[in-house]
Amino acid sequence: MFIDYTKVKVKAGKGGNGCISFRREKYVPRGGPSGGDGGNGGNVIIKVDTNKNTLLEYRYKKFFKATNGKHGEGSNKKGKQGKDIILIVPPGTIIKDEEDNLIADLCNEDTFILAKGGRGGRGNSAFVSSTNQAPTHAEEGKSGEERTVILELKLIADVGITGYPNAGKSTLLSVISAAKPKIADYPFSTLHPSLGVVQVDEFTTFVAADIPGIIEGSHEGLGLGLQFLRHIERTRLLWILIDVSLNQDPVKTLKSLRNELNNYSSVLAKKPFLVVGSKIDAVDAKVERKLKNHCKKYNIPYFAISAATHEGLKIIINHSYLFLNNKEEKGNTCALAL
């Protein structure tokens, strides 16, 4: 099961108390103070694991607590430090507070201390001075940090494949990579994003993501689009699939999809994209020609493909790879008039 949004509560460990103690040794009738410091409380740490791709384990368990530090002891023995607790998350995880303010954005092998353990209290031996040779007080340990946070996953991919339901996104990803998303002939057959590694040649690859559930009104919460539009923000290039086998206005479909992306966030409004006429093995020539002419008019890169026959796949894969590795990012055609 794919989970990309959850809320958890974390609590760091409390520091151990300092000890009040005096030396008691043979032939030392007036031993000095020997109370040790308390150990620090354990931290709550979030660590990225590149082998993970979901927040599933945080769906049911919502509270995580590090252990407390041990109290100090006599003979200047310091208390043992509390044990840290480490929460493992996939790359691309964003941490926010309850007011939706960003705390951290984690990628690659990042590690972040989410809640810091309390400091251990000082024992009475730490308070010895020239005017107080036998202090009789010690500090209590400090409480650890406690907070409720939102964990939100945004998948990291080079190319995001988007379009209306049944445009052929999942089929395309299954053909150009080893990914095995669910494929069916009814809307919303894909219920969560899927990642696939696309092989350009023997030595080069890029990562593509199938983003499901975008329909008209997605940015307002209709369908599944609002739930998964966040994943498109991480991509560097979009493939907008338009099914040209349908007897529908492809330009209207394209404008509607662009409108959903633009209204969701300014990041998506500026995202480079290609228009992909899919299912050309069953093409309606009039529909495909209208879409192609519209893209030519606005200088938008257009590619016609068929996942069933593999027609055009090599061309779009090579073009996308060259674009992703072109620092000047020529062909950024996001200024589509709506």
N, C-alpha and C positions, 0 to 999 in steps of 0.2 A: 504494500500500500504506500502511495506517495503522499507525504504530508509536508507542506511548505510553510505553515503558519501555526504558531502555538504560543502560549503564554505560560511562563514558569516562575516560581518563587525560589529564591536562593538565599541562604544564610551562611555566612562565614563563621568559623569557630570563635568562641570567647577565649581571651587570654587567661592563663592560669594566675592565681593569686601569688603574690610574693610571700615568703615565709618569715616569721619572727622566731629567731632561734639564737642561742648562745652556746659557745663551745663548752663542752664538759669533758675535760681530759685530766688524766692523772698528773699530778704535780703542776697543774695550771688552775689554781683556785679561782682566778677571775678571768676566764676566757672571754674573748671579745665576741661581738655579734657575728653570726654565721648563717643567717637566713638567706637562702638562694632565691633567685628571680623565678617567676612563673614563665612557662613556655608560651610562645605566641600561638594564637588560634590558627587553624588551617584556612587556606584561601579557597574560594570557589573559582576555578579556572576553566575557561572555554578554549578548546584546542581544535584546530581544523584537521580533518582526516580526508585526504583526497580519494579514498576508497568508498566514502559514503556519499549518498545522493538524496537523502530524505531525513526529515526530522521525526520520523515515526516513533522512536523510543521516547519522545517527550509528549506523546499524545495522551498517555494515561498517567504517567508519573509526573507530577507537577511541582514537587517540592524537593529540593536538594540542599543538604546541610553538611558542611565540613565539621570535623571533630574539634573539640575544645583543647586548648593547651593544658598540660598538667601543672599542678601547683608546685611551687618551689619547695625545697626541703632543707633541713639542717646541713651543716658541713659545707655550706655554699653550693649545694647541688641544685642546678637549674632544672626546672620542670621540662618535660619533653614537649616538643612542639606538636601542635595538632596536625592531623593528616589532611592534606589538600584533597579536594574532590575535583575530578576533571570531567567536564562535560564534552563529549565528542560531537562535532557538527560537521556537515559537508562544506566544501568551499563555496563561497558566495552567500554565506549566512550574514544577515544584518541583525544587530542587536539594538532594540529601541526601548525607551522607558514607556511608562503607561500613558504619557502625554504625547507619544509618537515622536519624541526627539531622538535623533540618532546618537547611539553610544559608541558603536564600533561597526566596522564593515570588514569582514574577515575573508581573506582569500589565501590560496596556496597553503603554506604551513604555519599560518599565524597562530599565536597564543595570546590570550587576553585574560587578565585578572578581572573577573566580573564583580567579586565581592572580597574585600581584603580582611583577613583575620585580625582579631583584636590583639593589641600588644599585651604581653605578659607583664604583670605587676612586679615592681622591684622589691626584693627582700630587704630586711632591716640592715644588712651589711652594706647596702648601697648608700645608706644615709649617714655613715660615719663621717664626722668632721672634727676639727680641732676643738669645737665647743660642745660637741655631742658625741662622746666616746661610746655610749651604749644606747643607741636609738631603740625604742620599743614599738616602732610602728613600721608597717609595710604597706605597699599598694595593692589594691585589688586589680585583677585583670580587666582590660577594656572589652566591651562587647564587640563582636564582629559585625561587619556591614550586612544589612538585610535589605533586599530589594526584589521587586517584581518586574520582570522584563518580558519583552516580546521578541521571539526568535522568528525571523522571516527569511526564507530561502529564496534567492534569485539565482537560477541556474546560470552557469558561465558557459557560453557557447560562442563560436565565431559567427555562425549563421543561424538565424531564426526563421523557421518555415511557418508562415501564417496564412490564413485565408478562412473563408466560410466553412462550416461543416461539410464534409464529403467533397471537398475540393481536390482531395488526393494527397494530403500532407503525409499521413502515416504510410501510405503505400510508397510514396516517394522516398521517405526516410528508410524504409525497409529494403529498397532496391539499391540505394547509393551507400548504405552502410550495413553493418551486421546487426543493427537494432531490430527488435521484433515487437513493435507496437501492435495493439489490437486493431484489426482492420475489419470493418463491416459496412454494409450499404445503408445504414441508418444514421441520422444526425447524432452527434455527441458520442460516437462509439469510442473515441479517445477521451479519457477522463483525467489524464494527467500528462504533463510534458514528458517526452522521451528524448534521450540523447543518443547520438550515433557518431562514430568516427568515420569520416569520409576519406577514402584513399584516393589521393590525386595521382600519385605515381608510386614507384617502389619505395621512395624515401620521404615523401611529404603527405601530410594529412591536415584536415581541419575538422572541428567539431560542429555538428548541426543539431538543432533542437526542433522537435515538432511541438508547436504551441497550439493547444486545442481550444475549442469553445468560443471563438470570437464571432459574434453576431451583431446586428445593428442594435445599438443600445448597451453594448457590453461595458462601456465606460461608466454607465449609470447603474451597473449591477445586474443587467439582464444576462441570462444564460450563464456560462462558465467563464466568460471573458475577463471580468473584473478579477476573478480569482487567479488567473494565469497571465494577465498582461504584464505583471511585474517582471516575469522572466524574460520578456523581450528587451527590457532595458539593458540587460547584460550583453546582448549580442552586438556584433560590430556591423552586421549586414543583414538585411531582411530579404527573404524571398516571399513576395506576395503572390499566392497562387489564385488564379482565376480559372474556373472550369469553363472551357470554351466549347464543351460538348452540349451545354444547356442552351435552350432557346430563350436566353435572357440578355439584358443589356449589360455587357461586361464593363463598360465605362462607369455606369452607375454603381456596379458592385465594387469596382476599384476605388471610386470616390468615397463610398460608404466605409470601406475598410480603412482608408487613410483618415477619414474623419474620426473613427473610433480611436486610432492610435494617437492622433493629434490631441484629442480631447482628454485622453488619459493622462498624458504628461508632456512637458516641453522636451523631455529627453527623447521620447518616441517621435515627436514632431520633426526632430532634426536627424533622425536615424537614416543612413543611406539604405536604399532599397532597389531591388530589381522586380520587374513584373514578369510573372511566369504564366504563360497560357498552358494549362495542363490538360491532359486527356486528348491530345491532338490525333490520337488513333481513331477517335470517334468525333472528330471536329465538325462543328457547324461553320462552314467556310465564311459565311457572312458575319457571324459573331466574332470569329478570330480576326478577320480583316479589320473590323471596327476597332478592336482593342489594339491591334498592331499600329494602326494609323494614329490613334490617340497618343500612344507612347512616342511615336515618331515626332508628332507635333510638339510635345513637351520635352523632347530630348531625354526620355526615360528608357534605360536599357530594357529591351524586351526579348524574352526567350520562349520558344515553343518546345514543349517536351511531352513525352509519353512514358510514364513509369511502366506501362505494360509492355511496350516494345523497346524501351530504353532509348528511343529517339531523342536527340538533343541533350541527353544527360551529361555526356563528356564535355560538351561545349560550355554549359553553365557551370560545371564543377571547375573547369580550368579558368574560366573568367573570374569566378568568385575567389579562387585561390590567388590569382594575380592581383585582384583588388585588395584582398586582405593583407597582402605583402607589399603594397604600394604605399609608401609613407605619405605621398602627396594626396592619396585617396581621390584620384581623378574619377569623374563620373558620379559624384555625390549628387543625386537628383532628388532631393527631398522637397524642392519648392514646387510641388504639384498644386496647381490651382484647383480649389475645391468649389 
